[in-house]
């Protein structure tokens, strides 16, 4: 039953963006379970204030001690170096929620993975821009001057592409070294 509550509350929090909880969620909320969910997602401790504000509007005071105990348990699952990499590769920044002993490593792994994400995104954006400009050249109404401007832009983007690929390769190598070091320990 408790697992069902956690799953239900987790779904509610995901769909509402944690901005508010319904009256029923506040009245029957498993604050320990909500804390676990928030911890597993790396939510900052002040997330409780949002839950508290939502529940106060329904005349309910959440159980902070239960929430924090659950969040602490959830953080044990979140505060893994593999997770720091995973969230970084998805474009999510680490929010310094892990214990001090892990914080520096979590930040380093996440920062490196986030750089890979950014470089991949930059390369993808450049490719999309190139494709768009190449499609625009097919417009029969373009003047010769406009076509020349677009061709110049395409050449400029083409010149940037190898540098972006090199940068991506470099940060992917850094990430590979971190992963390798992690496996050694």
Wavefront OBJ file of the C-alpha trace (Angstrom):
o trace
v 0.000 0.000 0.000
v 2.813 2.400 0.886
v 4.506 1.709 -2.475
v 1.253 2.486 -4.282
v 1.035 5.817 -2.433
v 4.620 6.674 -3.408
v 3.965 5.837 -7.059
v 0.697 7.808 -7.056
v 2.267 10.823 -5.377
v 5.278 10.582 -7.689
v 2.982 10.695 -10.713
v 1.102 13.654 -9.291
v 4.323 15.527 -8.551
v 5.619 14.812 -12.039
v 2.470 16.032 -13.761
v 2.056 19.129 -11.609
v 5.716 20.076 -11.635
v 5.685 20.042 -7.801
v 4.002 23.441 -7.878
v 1.033 22.318 -5.813
v -0.645 19.327 -4.247
v -4.362 18.700 -4.094
v -6.233 18.751 -0.797
v -6.386 14.949 -0.818
v -2.685 14.697 -1.490
v -2.031 16.991 1.450
v -4.465 15.223 3.793
v -3.396 11.699 2.934
v 0.097 12.459 1.757
v 2.787 10.037 2.696
v 5.349 12.715 3.538
v 8.080 10.147 3.895
v 7.214 8.858 0.400
v 7.061 12.359 -1.052
v 10.476 13.013 0.481
v 11.860 9.808 -1.052
v 10.557 10.846 -4.466
v 12.051 14.321 -4.166
v 15.359 12.877 -2.945
v 15.560 10.393 -5.821
v 15.096 13.325 -8.198
v 17.767 15.426 -6.488
v 15.288 18.069 -5.373
v 16.677 20.811 -3.165
v 15.468 20.862 0.438
v 13.467 24.037 -0.157
v 11.125 21.961 -2.317
v 9.388 21.206 0.976
v 8.381 24.884 1.183
v 6.436 24.537 -2.089
v 4.650 21.474 -0.730
v 4.040 23.328 2.523
v 2.578 26.363 0.733
v 0.304 24.167 -1.368
v -0.949 22.260 1.659
v -1.429 25.338 3.834
v -3.903 26.611 1.251
v -5.874 23.427 2.028
v -5.501 23.865 5.804
v -2.943 21.089 6.167
v 0.519 21.257 7.726
v 2.898 18.710 6.151
v 5.138 16.557 8.330
v 8.566 18.099 7.770
v 10.456 15.497 9.798
v 8.953 12.650 7.757
v 9.571 14.507 4.509
v 13.228 15.206 5.346
v 13.812 11.604 6.478
v 12.335 10.340 3.210
v 14.312 12.869 1.161
v 17.510 11.763 2.895
v 16.762 8.152 1.955
v 15.963 9.147 -1.632
v 19.209 11.104 -1.873
v 21.126 7.912 -1.135
v 19.886 6.616 -4.488
v 20.382 9.950 -6.248
v 23.910 10.614 -4.981
v 25.651 8.108 -7.224
v 28.374 9.109 -9.675
v 26.620 7.203 -12.475
v 23.571 9.356 -11.826
v 25.642 12.545 -11.971
v 26.737 11.487 -15.443
v 23.256 10.429 -16.540
v 21.570 13.673 -15.541
v 24.392 15.738 -17.040
v 24.008 13.942 -20.377
v 20.289 14.799 -20.238
v 21.094 18.482 -19.732
v 20.327 18.633 -16.020
v 22.678 20.430 -13.642
v 23.559 18.976 -10.262
v 22.177 21.131 -7.433
v 24.654 20.397 -4.583
v 22.241 18.203 -2.665
v 24.591 15.337 -1.825
v 26.692 14.941 1.327
v 29.897 16.950 1.421
v 32.038 13.845 0.912
v 30.380 13.240 -2.484
v 29.618 16.793 -3.519
v 32.888 17.604 -5.310
v 32.885 14.355 -7.299
v 29.176 14.683 -8.152
v 29.788 18.207 -9.417
v 32.858 17.205 -11.447
v 31.129 14.237 -13.092
v 27.963 16.212 -13.752
v 29.838 19.227 -15.120
v 31.787 17.048 -17.555
v 28.681 15.157 -18.695
v 26.811 18.454 -19.029
v 29.607 19.782 -21.264
v 29.137 16.709 -23.480
v 25.408 17.488 -23.594
v 26.094 21.117 -24.549
v 28.601 20.186 -27.257
v 26.226 17.610 -28.737
v 23.454 20.182 -28.712
v 25.680 22.790 -30.369
v 26.619 20.348 -33.109
v 22.981 19.351 -33.602
v 21.912 23.014 -33.745
v 24.610 23.744 -36.312
v 23.507 20.770 -38.443
v 19.888 21.919 -38.263
v 20.885 25.439 -39.239
v 22.893 24.104 -42.181
v 19.979 21.969 -43.354
v 17.601 24.917 -43.056
v 19.880 27.189 -45.063
v 20.369 24.532 -47.718
v 16.579 24.116 -47.995
v 16.151 27.871 -48.299
v 18.419 27.871 -51.352
v 15.719 25.941 -53.201
v 13.398 28.958 -53.091
v 13.129 30.038 -56.721
v 12.190 33.587 -55.693
v 15.571 34.316 -54.095
v 17.723 36.917 -55.755
v 21.297 36.070 -56.720
v 22.523 38.358 -53.954
v 20.342 36.591 -51.344
v 21.596 33.205 -52.578
v 25.179 34.382 -52.231
v 24.559 35.550 -48.653
v 23.064 32.154 -47.766
v 25.974 30.291 -49.415
v 28.419 32.430 -47.422
v 26.535 31.569 -44.238
v 26.653 27.867 -45.141
v 30.425 28.045 -45.721
v 30.877 29.806 -42.402
v 28.864 27.127 -40.595
v 30.771 24.400 -42.440
v 34.036 25.883 -41.148
v 32.742 25.800 -37.553
v 31.669 22.166 -37.724
v 35.142 20.539 -37.355
v 35.901 22.716 -34.322
v 32.645 21.696 -32.673
v 33.384 18.031 -33.408
v 36.868 18.415 -31.914
v 35.446 20.075 -28.807
v 32.860 17.296 -28.477
v 35.546 14.636 -28.865
v 37.647 16.335 -26.193
v 34.890 16.466 -23.571
v 33.772 12.913 -24.421
v 37.355 11.808 -23.750
v 37.318 13.639 -20.397
v 34.070 11.883 -19.501
v 35.468 8.510 -20.570
v 38.493 9.071 -18.302
v 36.210 9.885 -15.358
v 34.130 6.771 -15.983
v 37.286 4.664 -16.241
v 38.631 6.109 -12.973
v 35.306 5.413 -11.289
v 35.437 1.761 -12.342
v 38.926 1.434 -10.841
v 37.695 2.517 -7.421
l 1 2 3 4 5 6 7 8 9 10 11 12 13 14 15 16 17 18 19 20 21 22 23 24 25 26 27 28 29 30 31 32 33 34 35 36 37 38 39 40 41 42 43 44 45 46 47 48 49 50 51 52 53 54 55 56 57 58 59 60 61 62 63 64 65 66 67 68 69 70 71 72 73 74 75 76 77 78 79 80 81 82 83 84 85 86 87 88 89 90 91 92 93 94 95 96 97 98 99 100 101 102 103 104 105 106 107 108 109 110 111 112 113 114 115 116 117 118 119 120 121 122 123 124 125 126 127 128 129 130 131 132 133 134 135 136 137 138 139 140 141 142 143 144 145 146 147 148 149 150 151 152 153 154 155 156 157 158 159 160 161 162 163 164 165 166 167 168 169 170 171 172 173 174 175 176 177 178 179 180 181 182 183 184 185
